[in-house]
Amino acid sequence: MFLEINNLYKHFSTREGTLVVLKDINMGIKRGEFICAVGASGSGKSTLLRQIAGLDMPTSGEVKVDGERVTGPGPDRGMVFQHYTLYPWMNVQENTEFGLKLQGIGKKERREKASYYLNVVGLSKFARALPKELSGGMKQRVAIARALASEPKVLLMDEPFGALDVHTREAMHEFMLDLWARTHLTVFMITHDVEEAVFLSNRIYALGARPGTVRREIQIVLPERTHHVKRHSIFHDYRDELMDLLRGHGKEASEAAAVA
Amino acid sequence: MTQSTGIEPSPPQSKSGFDVFWRLAEDIPKPLQTALMVTSIGLPLLLWWIVTTFGNVDPKFLPSPADVARAFGRLWSTRELLKDTVASLWRVGVGFLLAAICSIPVGVLMGSFPSIRALLEPLFGLMRYMPAPAFIPLLILYLGIGEEPKIMLIFIGVFFFNSLMVMDTVKFVPKDLIEATYTLGGDRLQTLLQVIFPYVLSGIIDACRINLAAAWQLVIVSELIAATEGLGRRISVAGRFLKTDEIFVGLIVIGVIGLVFDLLFQYLLRVSCHWASQKR
């Protein structure tokens, strides 16, 4: 497996005692797969992504990327955050180059790489623009280009389209599929949007809440990957199955919240 | 968010002057704004002129604008005013610069590292509430009556406030921005110098702008007590000899220089951080 998560547990200590956020998570992702982890709030999906990114360390268990154990954050795992994280004082080109600059790569090489990936995300024309001049969808495309410029082994995405309006989000879905097809990226994305997950993924991990566990692993096989497929009964079956999984746990989660 | 884009929702269509004047948190027409700003300075001047011209007021009590202008000419021609201004500017310049050089790194460190914050914040929080002028007797005792106590007074008055204000701007750097830098391969030093510092630069300049006003007030206070020249000294001497017109000259010069400082810093902020005009 290219990205492995083995027996991962994550506990947080709170005033009421130890809170188990993630319980015995096991996942395996092959090179070039597009994987979504879907869960309601409380499923620990953001926490899971942070363990993979190395921004946080698991209580026990391990994350391995390409055979190497994750011990901290690094550019081999590019990350796109839910909130816009472009550097507001840098233009689009400088933002895209910044990771390479941090890694000590020379000016010429990083300019070329950044320009290449800006072209991949279709924003070459905006290289001189400041982030505040871009729409939300464009900002996330720059964030993707910035992560890709380091040529990561896996692209991690934390609800990257959650803050976008419906139409922009749909456009971004098609953009992601197109990007994935062209670059053979390995993508691990978390979302609470079931349709988004079904439309984009090869495979979905449905997470249960409190504590976060893998409830089911679903292989997605769709006849096509365009918006028409959303009217297809296969698409609806996947969606309903996942909704039931999440809904069942949504109820428990709200009860737990009421108790707490 | 003052940068208007031309496609703002237009307010309810009522064109009366009353409604325009009382617009809530919304831009007013440029000519009206200019007129109001001119009035802000012009009206008090006019009232001052009317009172002193028609009011039969003792010029020892309230000199007329013309008296003050004459006093200004007198002090300017003898170069006394220039000497006083330079002396005050020099003190404020040295004191403020020293305080800024020390407080900016300290503030950035306090904002970035909870350990350093825990170490320094209680002390600074306490020092901040001790009015700097209350240190004057001690400063005279320790440093004599030369330039050192005046510069030290400004330093004390600026350093603690500026450190805490810089710390606050650093605390509000979005965590995501810092973590994004880590995922791009940045280490802690790179993150501090290349992400946190540029992000808070506008906040630092603004903190300095506010604290320079405090420094400017403190230099005047320090000169009221013991000095041979300086704008504060000028005012206190003029007061002793009942030269009210010279007191007015001193006050107006102090105010104008302070305003110029403020405008300079605002300009610096616009030039260095134009990306920040729509931040957050």
Interface residues (C-beta under 8 A of the other chain):
Chain A: A53 G54 L55 G72 P73 G74 P75 R77 G78 M79 F81 H83 T85 Y87 P88 W89 F98 G99 L102 Q103 L130 P131 K132 A143 R146 A147 S150 L156
Chain B: P174 D176 L177 E179 A180 T181 Y182 T183 L184 G185 G186 D187 Q190 Q194 V195 P198 Y199 C273 W275 A276 Q278 K279
